[in-house]
Amino acid sequence: MSQEASGFAGPGHGEFCWTEIASNDSAKAKEFYTNVFGWTFQDSNAATDGFAYHEFSTGGGYPAGGLYQITPEMCAPGEPLPPPHFLTYIAVDDVDANAKRAVELGGTVIKSPDDIPNTGRFAIIADPTGAMFSIFKMAEGGHNG
């Protein structure tokens, strides 16, 4: 997400800004991406409540995304765990307004707008064909990394 302190102004509305990898074996995934692409990982200090979130850099000098372990606590009781997947984040000026607009245009809100502690606000949307993405706005003074 944005690295304003390092002089990186961050993405504008509608631009890709982050990628997450949800895994059923985060250690195996970290090893794979390190060996295949040379990505480097560091534990994020923005995570809370014991949630292990591993930011990765792809060589640009700042994190490009995060990797986490899918757990049963992330799902409603009795709901199966989702398969491992990538989720792309798109920067928006207003998460709540953008989620509402997406619905007006045929999209579906999968995860209602919510705050990410120490970071910003997000929602997960499915386009009219079912493809999912996340929208995101960095909090004032938000932290990434």
N, C-alpha and C positions, 0 to 999 in steps of 0.2 A: 504494500500500500504506500502511501506517500512518505518520502524521506526529506521533509522540508529542512530539517536542521543541517543536512549535508549539502544544501543548495539545490536539491532536486525538488522542483515545484509541485510535482505530482501530476497525474492525468486529469484531463478535463472531462466534462460531462459526455458520456457515451464512449469513453475510451477504456480499453482493457487495463486493469490495474493490479490484478492478483490472480494467482492460480492455486487451488488447493487440491491435494491428493488425499482422498479418504482411503485408508487401507485396512485390510484385515490382518496385516502383519507389518507394522511400521518399521521394525528393524530390518526385515527382508527388503522392503521397498527402499529404505535409505541406502542400503548396500548396493542394490541394483542401480539406482540413479547416480550414485557416486561413481560406480565402476563403468557404467555405459556412457555417461555424459560429463563426468568430472564435477558434478554439482557438489557444493559444500553445504553442510547442515549445521545449524546451531539451535539449541533449545531457546524458545521465546520466553522472555520474562514478562510478556503481556498476558500470558495465560493465567487462569485462576483456578482455585478449587482442585488442584492436583491434575488438571487436564494437561497432558503432555502434547505440546504443539512445537513442531520442529520446522523452523524457517529454513528455506533453501535459497542459495544464490547460484545463478547460472553463469556468473562471470562478469556481471555488470557492476559489481562493487556494492550492491544493495540487495536485500532479499527480493526475490521474484514471486515467492509463494510459500505455502506451508503444507506440511504433511502431518496427519494425525491418524490415530487408531480408531476405527469404528467400534463403538461399545453398545451394549444393550440399553444403557441409560439414555442414549440418544434417540431411542424409539419409544413410541407409545407401548404400554404393556401388551404383550402378545403379538406385536408387530414384528415381522422378520427384519433382520439387519439388511440394509441395502448392500449391493455388491460394491467392491472397490470401484472408485471412479475419480475422475478429474472434475472440478467445478471452477468455471471461469467467473471472475468478478469484474463488473463493469462499473466505473465511477458514475455517480449521478449527483446532481445538486441537492435533491431532496428525496430521500428513500421512500417516505410515506406517499408523497404525491406521485412519484414514478410508479410505485406498485399499483396505485389506484388507476393510473393511466394505462398500465399494461392490461389490467382487467377490462377496462373499457374497450380495449382494442383486441380482445379475444384471448388474452393470456390468463393464467391461473396462478394465484399466490400459493406456493407450496409451503413456505415458512413466512409467517407474518413479520412485518418489520420489527426488529429487535435490536438491542444494543449489545455490542461486543465489549466486554469490560476493558477499559484502558485503550480503546482503539477507535470505535466508530459505530455506525448503525448499518444494518444490512437487512435484506430480505432475499428469499429464493423464489424465483418466478419460473414458470414453464411457458414457453411461447405457444401459439395455437396448435403447433404440431407435436408438442410434448417435450421439446428440447429444453433442458433446464440451464439456468445461469443464476448468478447472484448479483444484486445491485448493492452498491456500497458508497457511503460517505464517511470520510475521516472526521473524527471528533476534533473540536478545537483543542489544540495541544495534544492530539491523539498520538499514540505510540505504536510503533511497529519495529520490533526487534529489540 
